């Protein structure tokens, strides 16, 4: 979930000193007005019908976000809450419960607030990309193409979740958190230090039994034995019978010994593009069958778990407090003042 310019640094560092870093790409914000494709969109239903307003009120957003589009290499400038809405639409199924969508809105808003306060541009003219390097973002046209005649219904639902949480972020000791999230747990989330090797006090393993209803809970992948040996640089002849492994607090593979070499569960997951680091290995002739539970790194909020909690009647605040231990939901007013000043100074 996943890690130069002198202007504005003093302002931001005084407000956000002490924020814990994890291994993600962290840079300093720089907003340029040149070469920016200002998004000006008008929504309407089919020709001849009454125009439908699907944009969030501009007054909800204290500043705009500059998004570098990966396919066009152009920058789109969108109000903060519109950016949050489109991230939620891109990162979580719109069919999910409203309270789960609200929790995702908080995670998205918290991420961009933290990123701007301690990090910075994806390029000389943008704050973030539209990929998993930061947060997945689709613009209005892309969402219209994706949803077709369900567009108005879907974006209205997403906007409702964003509007009802507008201006709220997740904090720990009055600072915006690293709001990590992923798709589906194996029944437990993961301690941050068991996946990233950096301990973050609010990203601790918690139960998440609702995930068993996720279509992504179970998966299998078959790898040729020769491919495994080549990828890992090991010799498992004649068999995998000498496998040894340890587990994390979240039930995922911590360390595994294959042949004469020992690997982290994360290493194996990434080497073979497994859905999860909770896996078992079984040899069938000259192939290895990986069976996994869960989908994603396992740190922070489980999206399917959040939806399960919402179905069980839990509010977005209860969802946030379950997955991000000992955190608070706070207004971003102090952060807004600092970020707005810094962005205006840079521009």
N, C-alpha and C positions, 0 to 999 in steps of 0.2 A: 500499500500500500509508500513495494513496492519503494531512493532516495532527485570594486572597479570604479563603480560610479560613486563619487564622494557625496553628491547632493542628496540630502534627505537621510543619510545614514545615521547621523547623530540623533535625529528625531525618533527614528524607529528603534535604534538600539536602546534608548532610554526607556521606551515603553515595553519592549519585548526582551529585555535582557533575561538570560536564564532559561530560555526555551531549549528543551532537549533536542539534539539533532539525531536523526537516524540516517542510515545510508540511502538517501535519495539525492537527486540532483538539486542542489541548493545554490541559487544565484541571487543577485540584487536587482530590484525592480527598476526598469527604465522605460518610460512611456514616451513614444514619439508620435506626434500628430501627422507627420508626413507619411505617405504611402499607406495610410490606414483606410480600409474600406468600411466606411460608416454604414451600419446596417439600418436601413429604413424600409420596413416591411409593412404592407397593408394586407390584412386578412379579409377575405370575403368568401362566401359560399359560392355555389355555382352561379354563372352569369345570370343577372336579372334578379337575384335574391338579395335580401337585406345584408349589409356588411356586418360581419361578426368580429367583435373585438376580442382578441385572444392574448394580447400583450399585457404584461403586468404594469401597474401604474408606475410611471417614472419616479414619482415621489418616494417610492419604497427604496430606491437605490441611491446611496450617497456618492457613489463614483462608478466608473465603468471599468470593464475588464477588456484587455486587448488580447485576442485569441489568434494564435498563428495556425492557419489551416494547413494541414500537412499535405493535402493533395494539390492545392493551388499556390502555396507559399505566400498567400496574402493574409492580411490581418483584418479581423472583424472586431469592431468596438461595440460592446453590448453593455447595458446597465447591469450592475452586480446581480440583482435578483433575477433578471432575465437569464443571465449566465447560469445561475444556480438552477433555475427551472429546466434549462436545456441539458445540464449535466445530469440532473435527476432522471430526466426522460431518456438519457443515453445510457445510464449506469444501472437502472433498476426497472424491471418489468412494470409497465403501467397498470397491469392487472392486479398488482399488489394492493393491499389494504392502505387506506389513507394514512393511518398512523405510521405505517412502515415507510411510506413516501415522505412523511414529515421528518422521520429520523434520518433518512437519506439526505434530505434538504439541509439539515443541520450539519451532517458530515461534510457535504459539499461546500457549504458556506464557511465552515470552520477551516477546511483545507485551504481555500483560496486566501482567507484572512491570514492564516499562519504563513503561507507561502510568500505573500507580499511583504509581510512584516520582517521575515528573516531571510527570504530568498530573493528571487528576482526574475529577470527576463529569460524567456525561451530564445529570444533573439534581441537585436538592438531596438526593435520596435514592438515587441509583444511581451506580455506577462507570462503566458502559458501556451502550451500546445493543445491540440484537441485529442491527444492520445493518452494511453495509460501511463506515459511518462509523468503526466500530471493528472488530469481527469478527462474522461471521454466526453466530447462535446459535439453535438450535431446542431446545425442551425435550423431556422424555421422551414426552409425549403426541404431540407433533408428529412425532417420530421413529417412534413406533409407527404413526401414521397413514401416514407416508411409506413405511415398509418392510413393513407388514403382517405376514405370517407369517414373514418373514425377519428380524424385529426382533431376536430373541434371538441368532441367529447373527451378525448385523451388529454389534450393540452389544458383543458379547463380543469381536469382532475389534478394534474401536476401543479398547475398554478395555484390551486386551492391549498395544496400542501405547502407551497412556498410562501404564499401570502400569510397563512396562519402561523408561520414560524419566522416571518421576516425580521431581520435584525438580530436573530438569536444565534449564538455560537456555543460550542462546548469548551469549557475551560477547566484547567487544573492549576490551582494556586494562582488564579486570576490571569492565566495565560492560555491562549488557544492551543488545543491539544493536537497531536498527530492523529487525525481521525481516520485511522486505517479501517478498511472494510474489505469483505470478500464475499463470494457467492454462498457457499454451503460448508458447514462444519461437519465433522465426523461424530458429532454429539457433544464436543467440547471445543472451545476456542483455544488458541495457543498463547503461551507466554511470549512476549516480544523477544526476550533474550534467547529463547529456544529456536527462533527462526532467523532473527537478525543479529543476534549476539550483542544487542544493546538493550539493557533493561530499562523499560519505561513503566513507571509505577502504576499507571492506570490501564495498561494493556496486559492484563493477567488472564490466565485460563479460567473460563467459567462454563457451566453447563449450558448446552444449547440443544435440547432434545427435539425441538420442533423441526430440525433440519432433515429428519428421516423422511419427511413428506416431500422433500425436494427431488425433482427428476434427475438431479445431478449428484445424488447421494452416493450411488454405486457406479463403478466403471471398471472395465478391464482393457488391458493393452498387451498385445503379444509382440515380443521382440526376439529376433533370431539370436541364438546363443553366441554365434560369432560376432554379431553386432554389439552385444553387451560387452564381450571381451575386448573388442576394438575400441569402443567408446570409453571404457574404464581402464584399459591397459592392464587387464588381469587375465589369468589363466584359470578357468574353473573346471578343467578336466580332472576327473571324469564326470563330476556332477556338482550341484550346489548344496550338497548335504552338510557342508561345514559352515553354513551361514550362521552368523552371530549378530544379534542386534539388541539395542537398548531403545526404550521409549521415552518420550517427553511427558510432561504433566498433562498435556492435551491428547495423549494417546497416539502421537505420530512417531515416525522413526527418528530417533535422535542420531545414533551411530549404527552403521552396519558394516560388518566385515565380510568381504567377498573375496575368496581366494586368500591372498596374502595382504590385501589392502583394505583399509578402513575408510569409509565415506560417510558424510552427513546425509541424513534423509533428504535435506534440501538439494544436495548435489545430485542424488539419484533422481529426484523429481525433475529437476531442470535438464539433466542429461537425456532423459527419455520422454520429456514433455508429459509427465503424468499429471492427472488432475489434482493430486494431493500427495503430501509426504506421509500420509497414513496408508501404507501399502504392504502387501505380502507378495512373495515371489514363489512361483511353483514351476518346476521344470517338466516339460512334456517333450520327450525326445530331444530334438535340437533347438527347441524354442523355450523362452521364458514367458510365463504369464504373470503380469502385474495386476493385482486386484486392489483397487483403491476405494476409500471412503472419504467423501467430502470433495470440495472443489475450491481451490484457492490456497493462499498461504496460511489462513487460519487465524490471523492476528486481528483483533478488534471486533467490529460488528459483522455478524453473519447476516446477509441480506435475507436468506430464506428463514433464518431464525427470527429476524425482526418481523417478517410477515406472519410467522407462526404465533409470535407473541401478540401481534395486533389482532389476529383472528381469535385469540383467547381473551380479548378484551383489554389488553394492556395499552396504555397511552404511549406516544412517542417519547415522552419524558422518562417513563419507566423502561422503555427499550434502551435509550441512551445510557441510563444509569446502570443497567444490567451489563451491557457490553463494554462500557468505559467506566471502570470502577473508580469510585470516589471523585467523580467529576461533577461539575455544575453546569447548568444551562444559564448563560449570562447574556445581557445585551452587549452588542459590539460597539457601543457608543465611544468608549475610550480609544479602542482600536481604530474606529472610523475617523476620529479627529486626527490621529497621527498619520494614518494612511492617506487621507485626503490632502493634508498639508504636504506630505512628501510627493505625492503624484503631481500636485499643482506646481511644486517647485521644480520638479524634473521637466515637466512640460513647458 
